[in-house]
C-alpha cells in the first residue's frame, strides 16, 4: 500500500463484496482492519421485517457505532499503521434519506452534523458496483440470518442511492469497480489486477472493470 494511502475504504451496497475485499487488502498490506459489525445492531433484523417501525433506531445505532470505531483514528499521527475499512462514514446519511421520515431525518441530520468532525477522511475510496440480481444472488448465497427478509426492491433502491451518492462524491480519490465479473477469493489474478489498478491511479476518479 502506498504511503500516501494510509486509510483506504471499500464501499458498496449489501452483497457487493466490500468486506471480502477489505480483508484481502488488509492481509496483503499488513493494515489494520476496521469492519462494520451489523450483527451487533440489535434492531437490524427487526428493521428488515418492518422498516418503517425500526428505521430510526437502526440508523442511530449504526451512526454511533461508526463514530466510535473511527474517532480513534484521528488521534494517530499519520496513521502509524495503515487502515482498511469496509464502510465510509460520509455514506451514512444515504441510508437515513432512504429510510427515515422527514421529522426523523431532521433529528438524524443534527446528530450527524455534530459527530462528523470527529471522523477522518479516507485517502482512497473503492466503490464496488454490481447489478441488483447479482447482489441478491450473493445475499441469498451467504445466508446471513438478519438478511433473510431483505426484498429485492430495497436492494434496488439502495443500489440506486449508492450510484447517486458516488456520482457527486469528491471528498477523496475514488476508484469505481464493476465487481460483477470479479472473484477476488477464487481468482487471485483478479485481486492482483485490482492492486495494480490502485497503484497506477493518478486521477481523482477512475474506473476498473473486467469483461468475461
PASEBA-1860 file (N, C-alpha, C; in nm, 3 decimals):
! residues 212
1> XXXXXXXX> 0.085/-0.119/0.000/0.000/0.000/0.000/0.088/0.124/0.000 ~ 0.058/0.219/-0.088/0.138/0.338/-0.096/0.125/0.419/0.032 ~ 0.235/0.484/0.070/0.236/0.555/0.198/0.129/0.664/0.203 ~ 0.103/0.731/0.089/0.005/0.838/0.091/-0.137/0.786/0.101 ~ -0.155/0.654/0.092/-0.287/0.593/0.107/-0.286/0.508/0.234 ~ -0.286/0.575/0.346/-0.279/0.506/0.474/-0.416/0.462/0.523 ~ -0.519/0.524/0.470/-0.655/0.492/0.514/-0.742/0.470/0.390 ~ -0.773/0.343/0.363/-0.850/0.304/0.245/-0.985/0.250/0.289
9> XXXXXXXX> -1.089/0.291/0.219/-1.224/0.245/0.249/-1.280/0.171/0.127 ~ -1.342/0.056/0.152/-1.414/-0.018/0.048/-1.563/-0.003/0.076 ~ -1.637/0.039/-0.025/-1.780/0.063/-0.007/-1.861/-0.002/-0.118 ~ -1.992/-0.007/-0.095/-2.084/-0.062/-0.193/-2.207/-0.114/-0.123 ~ -2.315/-0.139/-0.196/-2.439/-0.189/-0.136/-2.421/-0.330/-0.081 ~ -2.520/-0.373/-0.006/-2.517/-0.508/0.051/-2.498/-0.610/-0.061 ~ -2.401/-0.701/-0.043/-2.374/-0.803/-0.144/-2.268/-0.766/-0.246 ~ -2.214/-0.645/-0.237/-2.114/-0.603/-0.336/-1.978/-0.667/-0.314
17> XXXXXXXX> -1.952/-0.716/-0.192/-1.825/-0.781/-0.163/-1.725/-0.694/-0.090 ~ -1.772/-0.588/-0.025/-1.680/-0.492/0.036/-1.600/-0.552/0.152 ~ -1.663/-0.633/0.235/-1.589/-0.689/0.349/-1.484/-0.789/0.302 ~ -1.517/-0.870/0.202/-1.420/-0.964/0.146/-1.299/-0.892/0.091 ~ -1.323/-0.787/0.014/-1.212/-0.712/-0.045/-1.132/-0.640/0.063 ~ -1.198/-0.583/0.161/-1.127/-0.514/0.269/-1.034/-0.611/0.342 ~ -1.081/-0.732/0.368/-0.996/-0.831/0.435/-0.874/-0.866/0.351 ~ -0.894/-0.884/0.222/-0.782/-0.918/0.134/-0.681/-0.804/0.127
25> XXXXXXXX> -0.729/-0.681/0.119/-0.639/-0.566/0.117/-0.561/-0.557/0.247 ~ -0.628/-0.582/0.357/-0.562/-0.578/0.486/-0.454/-0.684/0.499 ~ -0.486/-0.806/0.454/-0.389/-0.915/0.461/-0.268/-0.887/0.374 ~ -0.291/-0.836/0.253/-0.180/-0.813/0.160/-0.088/-0.701/0.209 ~ -0.145/-0.598/0.270/-0.067/-0.481/0.307/-0.023/-0.479/0.453 ~ -0.075/-0.572/0.534/-0.045/-0.570/0.677/-0.118/-0.459/0.750 ~ -0.228/-0.410/0.692/-0.303/-0.299/0.752/-0.396/-0.349/0.861 ~ -0.431/-0.257/0.951/-0.536/-0.285/1.047/-0.670/-0.288/0.975
33> XXXXXXXX> -0.759/-0.375/1.020/-0.892/-0.386/0.961/-0.995/-0.317/1.050 ~ -1.080/-0.239/0.988/-1.189/-0.174/1.059/-1.317/-0.215/0.987 ~ -1.391/-0.308/1.048/-1.506/-0.367/0.981/-1.636/-0.330/1.051 ~ -1.740/-0.312/0.970/-1.872/-0.293/1.028/-1.910/-0.417/1.108 ~ -1.991/-0.394/1.211/-2.040/-0.506/1.292/-2.192/-0.506/1.290 ~ -2.254/-0.539/1.176/-2.400/-0.534/1.169/-2.468/-0.628/1.267 ~ -2.403/-0.739/1.300/-2.465/-0.833/1.394/-2.477/-0.776/1.534 ~ -2.399/-0.669/1.564/-2.408/-0.606/1.695/-2.528/-0.512/1.706
41> XXXXXXXX> -2.590/-0.480/1.592/-2.705/-0.389/1.594/-2.830/-0.467/1.632 ~ -2.885/-0.444/1.751/-3.000/-0.525/1.797/-3.129/-0.496/1.722 ~ -3.130/-0.391/1.638/-3.252/-0.352/1.568/-3.254/-0.399/1.422 ~ -3.141/-0.450/1.372/-3.129/-0.472/1.228/-3.226/-0.579/1.176 ~ -3.232/-0.693/1.242/-3.323/-0.799/1.195/-3.468/-0.750/1.196 ~ -3.507/-0.675/1.300/-3.642/-0.620/1.305/-3.663/-0.519/1.192 ~ -3.560/-0.442/1.159/-3.570/-0.344/1.051/-3.605/-0.411/0.919 ~ -3.540/-0.521/0.887/-3.568/-0.588/0.761/-3.709/-0.647/0.758
49> XXXXXXXX> -3.765/-0.673/0.877/-3.903/-0.722/0.883/-4.005/-0.609/0.877 ~ -3.972/-0.495/0.940/-4.064/-0.381/0.948/-3.981/-0.253/0.943 ~ -3.947/-0.210/0.822/-3.854/-0.099/0.805/-3.908/0.031/0.865 ~ -4.034/0.059/0.848/-4.089/0.184/0.896/-4.075/0.197/1.048 ~ -4.102/0.092/1.120/-4.102/0.098/1.266/-3.960/0.110/1.323 ~ -3.865/0.040/1.262/-3.733/0.027/1.323/-3.624/0.108/1.254 ~ -3.660/0.191/1.158/-3.558/0.263/1.080/-3.474/0.357/1.165 ~ -3.536/0.439/1.248/-3.460/0.538/1.325/-3.366/0.472/1.425
57> XXXXXXXX> -3.417/0.375/1.499/-3.331/0.307/1.597/-3.213/0.239/1.529 ~ -3.238/0.173/1.416/-3.132/0.107/1.341/-3.028/0.207/1.294 ~ -3.076/0.319/1.239/-2.987/0.420/1.183/-2.899/0.484/1.290 ~ -2.958/0.520/1.402/-2.881/0.586/1.508/-2.781/0.491/1.571 ~ -2.817/0.364/1.585/-2.720/0.268/1.639/-2.598/0.260/1.550 ~ -2.619/0.247/1.418/-2.507/0.240/1.326/-2.425/0.370/1.328 ~ -2.492/0.484/1.337/-2.420/0.612/1.338/-2.324/0.618/1.456 ~ -2.371/0.588/1.576/-2.284/0.594/1.693/-2.177/0.485/1.690
65> XXXXXXXX> -2.213/0.369/1.639/-2.114/0.261/1.626/-1.999/0.304/1.537 ~ -2.030/0.365/1.421/-1.927/0.406/1.327/-1.840/0.517/1.382 ~ -1.900/0.611/1.452/-1.821/0.718/1.514/-1.724/0.661/1.616 ~ -1.771/0.569/1.698/-1.684/0.508/1.799/-1.568/0.433/1.734 ~ -1.593/0.366/1.622/-1.487/0.292/1.554/-1.384/0.385/1.492 ~ -1.428/0.500/1.438/-1.340/0.585/1.359/-1.275/0.699/1.436 ~ -1.334/0.740/1.545/-1.283/0.860/1.613/-1.140/0.842/1.662 ~ -1.103/0.719/1.699/-0.968/0.695/1.747/-0.862/0.714/1.640
73> XXXXXXXX> -0.901/0.693/1.514/-0.802/0.706/1.406/-0.748/0.848/1.396 ~ -0.831/0.945/1.427/-0.788/1.083/1.412/-0.682/1.120/1.515 ~ -0.668/1.041/1.619/-0.569/1.070/1.721/-0.430/1.020/1.682 ~ -0.422/0.931/1.581/-0.294/0.875/1.542/-0.217/0.971/1.453 ~ -0.086/0.972/1.468/-0.001/1.059/1.387/0.024/0.993/1.253 ~ -0.046/1.042/1.148/-0.033/0.989/1.012/-0.064/0.840/1.005 ~ -0.150/0.793/1.096/-0.185/0.650/1.096/-0.057/0.565/1.100 ~ -0.002/0.547/1.216/0.120/0.468/1.232/0.108/0.335/1.161
81> XXXXXXXX> -0.011/0.277/1.163/-0.037/0.154/1.091/-0.144/0.183/0.985 ~ -0.124/0.138/0.860/-0.228/0.158/0.758/-0.361/0.095/0.803 ~ -0.470/0.151/0.758/-0.602/0.104/0.798/-0.688/0.083/0.674 ~ -0.759/-0.030/0.671/-0.856/-0.059/0.566/-0.991/-0.081/0.633 ~ -1.094/-0.011/0.586/-1.228/-0.022/0.643/-1.327/-0.066/0.536 ~ -1.435/-0.128/0.579/-1.539/-0.170/0.483/-1.663/-0.082/0.494 ~ -1.646/0.041/0.544/-1.756/0.135/0.548/-1.702/0.277/0.543 ~ -1.780/0.366/0.482/-1.747/0.507/0.469/-1.845/0.586/0.554
89> XXXXXXXX> -1.793/0.661/0.649/-1.882/0.735/0.739/-1.968/0.834/0.662 ~ -1.912/0.901/0.562/-1.986/1.003/0.487/-2.106/0.945/0.413 ~ -2.110/0.812/0.398/-2.221/0.746/0.331/-2.339/0.725/0.424 ~ -2.319/0.739/0.552/-2.425/0.708/0.649/-2.556/0.781/0.619 ~ -2.554/0.911/0.583/-2.680/0.979/0.554/-2.756/0.921/0.435 ~ -2.688/0.848/0.350/-2.756/0.783/0.237/-2.868/0.693/0.289 ~ -2.839/0.613/0.390/-2.940/0.524/0.446/-3.049/0.604/0.517 ~ -3.009/0.713/0.584/-3.107/0.795/0.654/-3.208/0.854/0.557
97> XXXXXXXX> -3.161/0.908/0.446/-3.253/0.967/0.347/-3.341/0.860/0.284 ~ -3.290/0.739/0.275/-3.366/0.630/0.213/-3.476/0.578/0.305 ~ -3.450/0.579/0.437/-3.536/0.505/0.528/-3.615/0.588/0.630 ~ -3.574/0.712/0.655/-3.636/0.788/0.764/-3.747/0.880/0.715 ~ -3.844/0.905/0.802/-3.945/1.006/0.777/-3.883/1.144/0.792 ~ -3.953/1.247/0.745/-3.895/1.382/0.742/-3.852/1.430/0.880 ~ -3.936/1.413/0.982/-3.901/1.462/1.115/-3.786/1.381/1.175 ~ -3.784/1.251/1.145/-3.673/1.168/1.191/-3.543/1.209/1.123
105> XXXXXXXX> -3.553/1.240/0.995/-3.434/1.279/0.919/-3.375/1.409/0.972 ~ -3.459/1.504/1.011/-3.410/1.629/1.068/-3.332/1.602/1.197 ~ -3.386/1.517/1.283/-3.316/1.480/1.406/-3.184/1.412/1.374 ~ -3.187/1.317/1.283/-3.065/1.246/1.244/-2.959/1.344/1.192 ~ -2.998/1.435/1.105/-2.902/1.527/1.044/-2.835/1.616/1.148 ~ -2.908/1.655/1.252/-2.848/1.736/1.358/-2.743/1.655/1.434 ~ -2.774/1.531/1.463/-2.678/1.446/1.534/-2.557/1.418/1.447 ~ -2.580/1.388/1.320/-2.470/1.361/1.226/-2.377/1.481/1.215
113> XXXXXXXX> -2.433/1.601/1.201/-2.351/1.722/1.186/-2.264/1.744/1.310 ~ -2.313/1.707/1.426/-2.235/1.721/1.549/-2.121/1.620/1.557 ~ -2.143/1.500/1.503/-2.044/1.393/1.517/-1.942/1.389/1.403 ~ -1.979/1.434/1.285/-1.895/1.417/1.167/-1.754/1.474/1.181 ~ -1.733/1.589/1.249/-1.596/1.641/1.260/-1.498/1.549/1.333 ~ -1.548/1.450/1.404/-1.461/1.358/1.477/-1.400/1.250/1.386 ~ -1.446/1.243/1.262/-1.413/1.131/1.174/-1.313/1.174/1.066 ~ -1.207/1.096/1.042/-1.108/1.131/0.940/-1.159/1.105/0.799
121> XXXXXXXX> -1.093/1.165/0.701/-1.127/1.148/0.560/-1.035/1.043/0.499 ~ -1.090/0.946/0.425/-1.005/0.842/0.364/-0.909/0.898/0.259 ~ -0.798/0.828/0.240/-0.703/0.862/0.134/-0.746/0.802/0.001 ~ -0.830/0.699/0.005/-0.883/0.636/-0.116/-1.012/0.564/-0.081 ~ -1.112/0.578/-0.167/-1.237/0.503/-0.153/-1.254/0.414/-0.276 ~ -1.280/0.286/-0.253/-1.307/0.190/-0.360/-1.456/0.157/-0.354 ~ -1.527/0.195/-0.457/-1.672/0.175/-0.463/-1.703/0.056/-0.553 ~ -1.758/-0.051/-0.494/-1.792/-0.173/-0.567/-1.936/-0.166/-0.617
129> XXXXXXXX> -1.951/-0.184/-0.747/-2.084/-0.188/-0.809/-2.115/-0.331/-0.856 ~ -2.244/-0.362/-0.866/-2.289/-0.488/-0.927/-2.437/-0.475/-0.956 ~ -2.488/-0.546/-1.060/-2.633/-0.544/-1.088/-2.713/-0.598/-0.970 ~ -2.837/-0.556/-0.961/-2.921/-0.596/-0.849/-2.936/-0.748/-0.840 ~ -2.952/-0.816/-0.954/-2.968/-0.961/-0.947/-2.841/-1.028/-0.894 ~ -2.726/-0.973/-0.925/-2.600/-1.026/-0.871/-2.593/-1.004/-0.720 ~ -2.632/-0.886/-0.676/-2.633/-0.857/-0.533/-2.727/-0.952/-0.459 ~ -2.846/-0.974/-0.513/-2.942/-1.062/-0.448/-2.891/-1.206/-0.442
137> XXXXXXXX> -2.827/-1.251/-0.549/-2.771/-1.386/-0.550/-2.666/-1.403/-0.442 ~ -2.581/-1.305/-0.428/-2.477/-1.312/-0.325/-2.536/-1.307/-0.185 ~ -2.637/-1.224/-0.164/-2.701/-1.215/-0.033/-2.765/-1.348/0.005 ~ -2.837/-1.410/-0.089/-2.901/-1.538/-0.061/-2.797/-1.649/-0.038 ~ -2.690/-1.643/-0.114/-2.588/-1.748/-0.104/-2.521/-1.749/0.033 ~ -2.494/-1.631/0.088/-2.422/-1.629/0.215/-2.514/-1.659/0.334 ~ -2.644/-1.640/0.319/-2.740/-1.689/0.418/-2.730/-1.626/0.555 ~ -2.695/-1.498/0.564/-2.689/-1.431/0.693/-2.830/-1.419/0.751
145> XXXXXXXX> -2.853/-1.468/0.874/-2.990/-1.470/0.928/-3.060/-1.335/0.924 ~ -2.991/-1.227/0.959/-3.056/-1.096/0.964/-3.093/-1.044/0.826 ~ -3.039/-1.105/0.719/-3.064/-1.057/0.584/-3.171/-1.138/0.509 ~ -3.227/-1.237/0.573/-3.320/-1.327/0.504/-3.445/-1.256/0.457 ~ -3.485/-1.151/0.526/-3.609/-1.082/0.490/-3.587/-0.966/0.393 ~ -3.463/-0.945/0.348/-3.436/-0.834/0.256/-3.507/-0.859/0.123 ~ -3.579/-0.758/0.077/-3.651/-0.769/-0.050/-3.572/-0.706/-0.163 ~ -3.594/-0.756/-0.284/-3.520/-0.707/-0.400/-3.545/-0.558/-0.423
153> XXXXXXXX> -3.666/-0.512/-0.396/-3.696/-0.370/-0.417/-3.610/-0.282/-0.328 ~ -3.585/-0.326/-0.205/-3.499/-0.248/-0.115/-3.357/-0.242/-0.169 ~ -3.305/-0.355/-0.217/-3.170/-0.357/-0.272/-3.161/-0.270/-0.397 ~ -3.266/-0.270/-0.478/-3.267/-0.184/-0.597/-3.262/-0.037/-0.557 ~ -3.343/0.003/-0.461/-3.342/0.142/-0.416/-3.208/0.177/-0.352 ~ -3.151/0.083/-0.280/-3.022/0.106/-0.216/-2.911/0.123/-0.319 ~ -2.909/0.035/-0.419/-2.808/0.044/-0.524/-2.820/0.177/-0.600 ~ -2.942/0.220/-0.626/-2.963/0.349/-0.693/-2.912/0.464/-0.606
161> XXXXXXXX> -2.938/0.455/-0.476/-2.892/0.560/-0.385/-2.740/0.567/-0.380 ~ -2.675/0.451/-0.381/-2.528/0.448/-0.385/-2.478/0.514/-0.512 ~ -2.542/0.483/-0.624/-2.499/0.541/-0.751/-2.508/0.693/-0.749 ~ -2.618/0.746/-0.696/-2.634/0.891/-0.687/-2.532/0.953/-0.593 ~ -2.508/0.885/-0.482/-2.413/0.938/-0.384/-2.273/0.949/-0.445 ~ -2.225/0.843/-0.507/-2.089/0.845/-0.558/-2.076/0.923/-0.689 ~ -2.187/0.953/-0.753/-2.182/1.037/-0.872/-2.128/1.175/-0.837 ~ -2.161/1.223/-0.717/-2.120/1.356/-0.673/-2.007/1.353/-0.571
169> XXXXXXXX> -1.958/1.235/-0.535/-1.858/1.224/-0.428/-1.724/1.280/-0.473 ~ -1.667/1.369/-0.393/-1.538/1.430/-0.429/-1.448/1.451/-0.308 ~ -1.485/1.394/-0.193/-1.408/1.418/-0.071/-1.276/1.343/-0.070 ~ -1.266/1.234/-0.145/-1.144/1.151/-0.151/-1.127/1.101/-0.293 ~ -1.005/1.059/-0.331/-0.990/0.988/-0.458/-1.081/0.865/-0.460 ~ -1.140/0.839/-0.577/-1.242/0.735/-0.587/-1.210/0.640/-0.702 ~ -1.207/0.509/-0.672/-1.193/0.407/-0.774/-1.325/0.330/-0.780 ~ -1.395/0.342/-0.893/-1.524/0.275/-0.911/-1.499/0.141/-0.979
177> XXXXXXXX> -1.540/0.033/-0.914/-1.509/-0.103/-0.961/-1.638/-0.177/-0.992 ~ -1.650/-0.225/-1.114/-1.761/-0.314/-1.151/-1.722/-0.455/-1.104 ~ -1.787/-0.501/-0.999/-1.746/-0.628/-0.937/-1.822/-0.749/-0.990 ~ -1.907/-0.729/-1.091/-1.991/-0.839/-1.139/-1.908/-0.960/-1.183 ~ -1.801/-0.936/-1.255/-1.720/-1.046/-1.310/-1.590/-1.068/-1.233 ~ -1.581/-1.013/-1.114/-1.460/-1.028/-1.034/-1.484/-1.126/-0.920 ~ -1.386/-1.210/-0.896/-1.391/-1.304/-0.784/-1.256/-1.301/-0.716 ~ -1.244/-1.215/-0.616/-1.114/-1.193/-0.552/-1.068/-1.312/-0.470
185> XXXXXXXX> -1.159/-1.398/-0.427/-1.122/-1.512/-0.343/-1.075/-1.630/-0.428 ~ -1.155/-1.668/-0.527/-1.124/-1.787/-0.606/-1.030/-1.760/-0.724 ~ -1.018/-1.633/-0.763/-0.928/-1.599/-0.873/-0.830/-1.492/-0.825 ~ -0.719/-1.532/-0.764/-0.623/-1.435/-0.712/-0.574/-1.337/-0.818 ~ -0.578/-1.378/-0.945/-0.533/-1.287/-1.050/-0.624/-1.164/-1.060 ~ -0.753/-1.180/-1.025/-0.843/-1.064/-1.023/-0.799/-0.963/-0.918 ~ -0.762/-1.016/-0.803/-0.715/-0.928/-0.695/-0.584/-0.859/-0.734 ~ -0.495/-0.931/-0.798/-0.369/-0.870/-0.841/-0.393/-0.759/-0.943
193> XXXXXXXX> -0.489/-0.780/-1.033/-0.522/-0.676/-1.131/-0.576/-0.550/-1.062 ~ -0.658/-0.570/-0.960/-0.712/-0.455/-0.888/-0.600/-0.381/-0.814 ~ -0.510/-0.454/-0.750/-0.398/-0.390/-0.681/-0.315/-0.307/-0.777 ~ -0.292/-0.360/-0.896/-0.216/-0.286/-0.996/-0.290/-0.159/-1.036 ~ -0.423/-0.170/-1.048/-0.502/-0.053/-1.085/-0.495/0.054/-0.978 ~ -0.498/0.011/-0.851/-0.487/0.106/-0.741/-0.352/0.177/-0.745 ~ -0.246/0.099/-0.767/-0.111/0.156/-0.771/-0.096/0.257/-0.883 ~ -0.162/0.231/-0.996/-0.147/0.317/-1.114/-0.240/0.437/-1.114
201> XXXXXXXX> -0.328/0.447/-1.014/-0.422/0.560/-1.010/-0.349/0.693/-1.004 ~ -0.390/0.786/-1.087/-0.332/0.920/-1.086/-0.439/1.028/-1.073 ~ -0.559/1.001/-1.122/-0.666/1.100/-1.117/-0.750/1.087/-0.993 ~ -0.839/1.184/-0.969/-0.926/1.181/-0.850/-1.041/1.082/-0.862 ~ -1.072/1.036/-0.987/-1.184/0.944/-1.008/-1.150/0.856/-1.128 ~ -1.141/0.725/-1.102/-1.108/0.633/-1.210/-1.197/0.509/-1.201 ~ -1.195/0.427/-1.308/-1.285/0.312/-1.318/-1.205/0.185/-1.345 ~ -1.259/0.073/-1.295/-1.197/-0.056/-1.320/-1.306/-0.158/-1.345
209> XXXX> -1.296/-0.229/-1.457/-1.393/-0.331/-1.493/-1.321/-0.443/-1.564 ~ -1.372/-0.564/-1.548/-1.312/-0.681/-1.613/-1.420/-0.755/-1.689 ~ -1.410/-0.755/-1.822/-1.509/-0.824/-1.904/-1.475/-0.970/-1.921 ~ -1.576/-1.056/-1.907/-1.555/-1.201/-1.927/-1.672/-1.255/-2.007
END
